[in-house]
Amino acid sequence: MTAILSPSGIGLASVFAFILAIAVQKLISLTSPNPREVRKLGGFSILTAWPFFTSRYDFLKSNFKTAKDEVFKFNILQHSVVAIKGEEGRKTFFDNKNLSFTEGYKVLMGAAPRLQDISTGYEEQENVTWFNKHLLMLLNRNRLADGGYRAVPLVPILFADINEQMELWGRSGSIDPFKNVYDLVFLMTARMATCRELTQDMAVVQRLQVLFQILERSATPTALLLPWLPTRAKKDKNAATQELFTTVDKFVEDRKQAKVPSSDAIDVLLGQGLSNQAIVGFILGTMFAGVLNTGINVCWILLYLRANPTWQRDVTSELKSLVAQHTDTTSSEPLHKRLSAIPISAWEDEMPIFERTLRETLRLVMNGAALRRNIFEDVEITGNGKTVKRGEFMTYQLADAHLNSKIYQSPNDFDPDRYLPGREEDKKEAFAFLGWGVGRHPCTGMKVAKMEIKMITALFLLGYEYDLVDAKGQTSTSLPRPNYNDIHQARPIGEPCYFKFKRVVD
């Protein structure tokens, strides 16, 4: 028998067909209402945006290839994100006063500890200027060299801490640089940002590191796309933030009650009249920002140096020259004490080979996506007339500059000489090197980050012989690659790589 639709059935079928047609059109379209509007990716918001959180590098690269333009837009639920590339877009992204660094990362990154997420009764400082002011006060050259107003220099303390942890590795063996070397950076950052009592308790240091790792893992696509949903990741993040606050606050309170003040960071911040909550919030922000990139970059520079023996030899020779020029070469003192005697000015100004090597490492490693949010008036993207509306987010993939063959010759090769006078490939376009921030948001902690990397690299290159080996202890035939899809750090992908080491200088 032939089925006969009722009038109401025909109406429902028509409505369904209409909705389906609209959905299909959105799924296959890349829309652009007028020339000033940024073209938008079609599809359902959550499905379209999901790869932005799971494979961000691939998502941006593939959509730029499909769009065949230097700008496109997509939605993340109620939020609109504008992706840009090219020199003109880069100028707008890094130099426009309307674009907020803090607001961009707060929503689209999500892993940083925020005391507002727990019940501390404290409104966090969102002002980047306030944060940078206190950071510069703690991490300036004078405090590193002579301890500031209480005359306890930090550099010898940091070298002693690094050496003590390296000695725990033994005289020879095998280490995972992305664990063992990374741990050194975490300890150094904690020492500069907190106090002696905290960093002398390695159980506390290790627990803090675990808690920061929980925060990082909590930035899941679901947690970022649906922040109001009580997911396991959200609960874990809040619990980790609460424990971080409680742990650090105890040491702040202990230092507040101490009869004799010290030159440690907590005491300096207390001397500024800051509340416990403000100090804890500042410390957690400093440690998160400091470890996130510095920790991974020191691992990669040691890996690239060993994979390129000529550059390892040149950097080692430069370090030996630094020791010979600024220390007593006949001294029987341990290596870490001789290195700590080198003045800060020499570390900063007399290592051109290392500086180029580090610059090249950052170019190859730091190729994730930077984030901003337009918090004021509509912004016109330089060069193409497209408009980024107030409230919209923006993203720029650093690989657009760092791995661009029009800027860098053979961009996937490790070639620190590309920055020498006469070549200076990083100056072919505006903001072509982004490793330390540019425009309105240069890295405030750049000098300290460089110092941390130089200290660990110096102690390792001068104190050890090492080779790259695989999990079976055999010489590695291939290097791991940075995972550009990792939204927090460029951890290695490919065959695991280890350092087989032997201590040769104490």
C-alpha positions in Angstrom: 0.0 0.0 0.0 1.3 3.4 -0.9 1.9 5.6 2.1 0.0 8.9 2.1 1.5 11.8 4.0 -0.9 14.0 6.0 -0.6 17.8 5.6 1.1 18.0 9.0 3.6 15.3 7.9 4.3 17.2 4.7 5.0 20.3 6.8 7.4 18.5 9.1 9.2 17.0 6.2 9.6 20.3 4.5 10.9 21.9 7.7 13.4 19.1 8.2 14.5 19.3 4.5 15.0 23.0 4.9 17.1 22.7 8.0 19.2 19.9 6.5 19.8 22.0 3.4 21.1 24.9 5.5 23.3 22.6 7.6 24.8 21.0 4.5 25.4 24.4 3.0 27.2 25.5 6.1 29.3 22.3 6.2 30.7 22.8 2.7 30.9 26.6 2.5 33.5 29.2 3.3 31.4 32.3 3.6 32.3 35.9 3.1 29.4 38.4 3.1 31.3 41.4 1.9 34.9 42.4 1.0 35.7 43.8 4.5 34.4 40.7 6.2 36.8 37.9 7.1 35.7 34.7 5.4 34.3 32.2 7.9 34.8 28.4 7.9 31.5 26.6 7.5 30.2 23.7 9.6 29.0 23.3 13.2 31.0 25.3 15.6 32.2 22.6 18.0 33.1 20.2 15.2 34.9 22.9 13.2 36.8 24.2 16.2 37.7 20.8 17.8 41.0 20.3 15.8 42.0 23.8 16.9 42.5 22.3 20.3 43.7 18.8 19.4 46.0 19.5 16.4 46.3 23.3 16.2 49.3 23.5 13.9 47.7 21.1 11.3 44.3 22.8 11.6 45.7 26.3 10.8 48.0 25.1 8.1 45.4 23.0 6.2 42.7 25.7 6.4 45.1 28.4 5.1 45.9 26.1 2.2 42.2 25.5 1.5 41.2 29.1 1.9 44.0 30.4 -0.3 44.0 33.6 1.6 46.0 35.2 4.4 43.0 35.4 6.8 40.0 33.3 7.8 37.6 33.1 10.7 35.9 30.3 12.6 33.6 30.1 15.6 34.3 28.4 19.0 30.7 28.4 20.3 29.9 32.1 21.0 33.5 33.2 20.3 34.8 34.2 16.9 38.5 33.6 16.1 40.4 35.2 13.2 43.5 33.4 11.9 46.0 35.5 10.0 49.3 35.0 8.3 51.8 37.0 6.2 54.0 40.0 7.0 51.2 42.6 7.1 48.9 40.4 9.3 51.9 39.8 11.6 52.4 43.5 12.0 48.8 44.0 13.0 48.8 41.0 15.4 52.0 42.0 17.3 51.8 45.7 17.2 48.2 46.8 17.5 47.3 48.4 20.9 43.7 47.0 20.8 44.8 43.4 21.0 45.1 41.9 24.5 47.7 39.2 25.2 46.1 38.3 28.6 42.5 37.9 27.3 43.6 35.9 24.3 45.4 33.2 26.4 42.9 33.1 29.2 40.1 31.7 27.2 41.9 29.7 24.4 44.8 28.3 26.4 43.3 27.6 29.8 46.2 25.9 31.6 47.6 28.7 33.7 46.6 28.6 37.4 44.0 31.2 38.3 43.1 31.9 41.9 39.7 33.1 40.8 38.9 29.5 40.1 39.1 28.6 43.8 37.8 30.3 47.0 40.7 32.5 48.1 38.7 35.8 48.2 41.2 37.4 45.9 40.7 39.2 42.6 43.8 38.4 40.5 45.8 41.1 38.9 45.0 41.0 35.1 47.3 44.0 34.4 50.4 42.8 32.5 52.2 46.1 33.5 51.7 45.2 37.2 53.1 41.7 36.6 56.1 42.9 34.6 57.0 45.5 37.1 57.4 43.0 39.9 59.0 40.5 37.6 61.7 43.0 36.6 62.2 43.9 40.2 63.0 40.3 41.1 64.9 39.2 38.0 67.2 42.1 37.3 70.9 41.9 36.7 71.9 43.3 40.1 69.8 40.8 42.0 71.3 37.9 40.1 74.9 39.3 40.5 75.0 40.7 44.0 71.7 39.9 45.6 70.3 43.4 45.5 69.8 45.3 48.8 70.6 42.3 51.0 73.7 41.3 49.1 73.1 37.5 48.5 73.8 36.8 44.9 71.6 34.3 43.2 73.9 33.0 40.5 76.2 30.9 42.8 73.1 29.5 44.6 71.6 28.5 41.2 74.8 26.9 40.0 75.1 24.9 43.3 71.5 23.7 43.0 72.0 22.6 39.4 75.3 20.8 40.3 73.7 19.1 43.3 70.9 17.7 41.1 73.3 16.6 38.3 75.4 14.7 40.8 72.3 12.6 41.6 72.5 11.3 38.0 75.8 9.5 38.9 79.1 9.5 37.1 77.7 7.9 34.0 74.5 6.5 32.7 71.5 7.6 30.6 69.0 10.3 31.1 65.9 11.6 29.4 66.7 15.3 28.7 63.0 16.1 28.5 62.6 14.9 32.1 66.0 15.2 33.9 67.2 18.5 32.3 63.7 19.9 32.3 63.6 19.3 36.1 66.6 21.5 36.5 64.8 24.5 35.0 61.8 23.9 37.2 64.1 24.0 40.3 65.9 27.1 39.2 62.7 28.9 38.4 61.2 28.0 41.8 64.4 29.2 43.5 64.2 32.6 41.9 60.5 33.0 42.4 60.0 31.7 46.0 62.5 31.0 48.8 65.3 28.8 50.0 63.1 26.9 52.4 60.8 25.7 49.7 63.4 24.6 47.2 65.5 22.8 49.8 62.5 20.5 50.3 62.7 18.4 47.1 59.5 16.5 48.0 57.6 19.9 47.8 59.4 20.9 44.6 58.5 17.6 42.9 54.9 17.8 44.1 54.6 21.4 42.7 55.9 20.1 39.4 53.2 17.3 39.4 50.5 19.9 40.1 51.7 22.1 37.2 51.6 19.1 34.9 48.0 18.4 36.1 47.1 22.0 35.1 48.6 21.5 31.7 46.7 18.3 31.1 43.5 19.9 32.2 43.4 22.1 29.1 41.4 19.5 27.2 39.2 20.4 24.2 36.1 19.8 26.2 37.2 21.9 29.2 38.2 24.8 26.8 35.1 24.6 24.6 32.7 24.0 27.4 34.2 25.7 30.5 30.9 25.6 32.4 30.7 21.8 32.2 31.9 20.1 35.5 34.3 17.7 33.7 37.0 15.7 35.4 39.6 18.0 33.8 37.9 21.0 35.4 37.7 19.4 38.8 41.4 18.3 38.6 42.5 21.8 37.6 40.6 23.4 40.5 42.0 20.8 42.9 45.6 21.3 41.6 45.2 25.1 41.8 43.9 24.8 45.4 46.8 22.6 46.5 49.3 25.0 44.8 47.8 27.9 46.6 47.8 26.2 50.0 51.4 24.9 49.6 53.0 28.2 48.5 50.9 30.3 50.9 52.3 28.3 53.8 55.9 29.3 52.8 54.7 32.9 52.3 53.2 32.9 55.8 56.4 31.3 57.3 58.5 34.0 55.7 56.2 36.7 56.9 56.6 35.4 60.5 60.4 35.1 60.2 62.4 37.3 62.6 65.2 37.9 60.1 64.2 38.8 56.5 66.1 37.4 53.6 66.8 38.5 50.0 64.6 35.7 48.6 61.7 36.6 46.3 58.9 36.1 48.8 60.6 38.4 51.3 61.1 41.0 48.6 57.5 40.9 47.6 56.4 41.1 51.3 58.5 44.2 51.5 56.4 45.7 48.8 53.4 45.4 51.0 51.7 42.7 48.8 49.1 40.4 50.4 49.7 36.7 50.7 47.2 36.0 47.9 48.8 38.6 45.6 52.3 37.0 46.2 51.0 33.5 45.6 49.2 34.5 42.4 52.4 36.2 41.2 54.6 33.3 42.0 52.4 30.7 40.3 52.1 32.9 37.2 55.9 33.4 37.1 56.6 29.7 37.5 54.1 28.7 34.9 55.4 31.2 32.3 59.0 30.6 33.2 59.1 26.9 33.0 56.7 26.5 30.0 59.2 27.6 27.3 62.6 27.7 29.0 62.4 24.2 30.3 61.7 22.7 26.8 64.2 25.0 25.0 67.2 24.0 27.1 66.5 20.3 26.3 66.3 21.0 22.5 69.5 23.1 22.4 71.5 20.3 24.0 70.0 17.9 21.6 70.7 20.0 18.5 74.3 20.7 19.6 75.1 17.0 20.0 73.4 16.3 16.6 75.6 19.0 15.1 79.2 18.3 16.4 80.7 21.3 14.7 78.4 23.6 16.6 78.9 21.7 19.9 82.6 22.2 19.5 82.3 25.9 18.7 79.9 26.6 21.7 82.2 24.5 24.0 85.2 26.5 22.9 83.4 29.8 23.5 82.5 28.6 27.0 86.1 27.5 27.7 87.3 30.9 26.6 84.8 32.6 28.9 86.2 30.5 31.9 89.8 31.3 30.9 89.2 35.0 30.6 87.1 35.5 33.8 88.3 32.9 36.3 91.5 31.4 37.8 92.3 28.5 35.5 94.7 27.1 38.1 91.9 26.9 40.7 91.0 23.5 42.1 87.5 24.7 42.9 84.6 22.6 41.4 83.4 23.6 37.9 80.1 25.1 39.1 82.0 27.5 41.5 84.3 28.6 38.7 81.4 29.2 36.4 79.5 31.2 39.1 82.5 33.6 39.3 82.0 34.8 35.7 80.3 38.2 35.8 76.7 38.6 34.5 77.9 41.0 31.9 80.2 38.4 30.3 77.3 35.8 30.2 75.1 38.4 28.5 77.6 40.1 26.1 80.5 37.7 25.3 78.7 34.6 23.9 77.8 35.5 20.3 78.1 31.8 19.0 75.8 30.6 21.8 73.4 33.5 21.1 73.1 32.5 17.5 72.7 28.8 18.4 70.0 29.6 20.9 68.2 31.8 18.3 68.2 29.0 15.8 66.9 26.5 18.4 64.0 28.8 19.2 63.2 29.3 15.5 63.0 25.5 14.9 61.1 24.7 18.2 58.7 27.6 18.9 56.2 27.3 16.1 52.9 27.1 17.9 50.1 29.6 17.7 50.1 33.0 19.5 46.8 34.3 20.7 45.2 37.8 21.2 41.7 39.3 21.8 40.5 42.6 20.4 39.1 44.3 23.5 38.6 47.8 22.2 37.5 49.1 18.8 37.4 47.3 15.5 40.8 46.6 14.0 41.7 46.7 10.3 44.3 44.2 9.3 47.1 46.0 7.6 47.3 45.5 3.8 44.0 43.6 3.1 41.3 45.8 4.6 39.7 43.0 6.5 38.2 43.9 9.9 38.6 42.2 13.2 35.6 43.2 15.3 35.7 44.1 18.9 35.5 41.0 21.1 36.9 38.7 18.5 40.0 36.6 19.1 43.0 36.4 16.8 45.7 33.7 16.3 48.9 33.7 14.4 51.1 30.6 13.8 54.7 31.3 14.4 55.7 28.8 11.8 54.4 31.2 9.2 57.6 33.2 9.8 60.0 30.7 11.4 59.6 28.0 8.7 59.0 30.3 5.8 61.4 29.5 2.9 60.9 33.1 1.6 62.5 34.3 4.8 64.8 31.5 5.9 66.9 29.5 3.4 66.3 25.8 3.9 64.2 26.6 7.0 64.2 23.0 8.4 68.0 23.0 8.6 69.9 23.9 11.8 72.1 26.8 10.7 73.0 29.4 13.3 75.1 31.2 10.8 72.0 32.5 9.1 72.0 35.4 11.6 75.5 36.6 10.8 76.0 40.1 9.3 75.6 39.8 5.5 72.9 37.1 5.8 70.7 38.2 8.6 67.8 36.2 7.3 65.7 37.1 10.3 65.6 40.8 9.1 64.2 40.1 5.7 60.7 40.9 6.9 59.2 42.7 9.9 59.0 40.6 13.0 60.5 37.6 11.2 61.9 36.2 14.4 59.4 35.7 17.2 61.3 33.6 19.8 61.4 36.3 22.4 58.2 38.2 21.6 58.0 41.4 19.5 56.0 44.5 19.2 53.9 45.4 22.2 54.7 42.1 24.1 58.4 41.4 24.2 59.4 38.7 26.7 60.0 40.4 30.1 62.0 37.5 31.4 64.2 37.0 28.3 67.5 37.8 30.0 66.8 35.5 32.9 65.6 32.7 30.6 68.8 33.1 28.6 70.8 33.0 31.8 69.1 29.8 32.9 69.7 28.1 29.6 73.4 29.3 29.5 74.0 28.0 33.0 72.7 24.5 32.4 74.3 24.3 29.0 77.7 25.5 30.3 77.7 23.0 33.2 76.6 20.2 30.9 79.0 20.8 28.0 82.0 21.5 30.1 81.3 18.8 32.7 80.1 15.9 30.6 80.7 13.9 27.4 77.4 12.7 26.0 75.9 10.9 23.0 72.4 10.7 21.6 71.0 7.1 22.0 67.7 5.4 21.6 65.7 3.4 24.1 68.0 0.4 23.7 71.2 2.5 24.3 72.2 2.4 20.6 73.4 5.5 18.8 70.3 7.4 17.5 69.9 7.3 13.7 67.2 10.0 13.7 66.3 13.0 15.8 62.9 13.5 17.3 60.9 16.4 16.0 59.1 19.1 17.9 55.4 18.5 18.2 53.9 21.7 16.9 50.4 20.5 17.6 51.1 20.5 21.4 49.4 23.7 22.4 51.7 24.2 25.4 55.2 22.9 24.7 57.0 21.5 21.6 57.7 18.1 23.1 59.4 15.6 20.9 57.7 13.2 18.6 59.3 10.3 16.8 61.7 7.8 18.3 62.6 8.6 21.9 66.0 10.1 22.4 68.3 9.9 25.5 71.6 11.3 26.5 74.2 8.6 27.3 76.6 10.6 29.5 79.9 10.4 31.4 81.1 13.1 33.8 84.6 14.2 33.0 85.0 17.4 35.0 83.9 18.0 38.6 
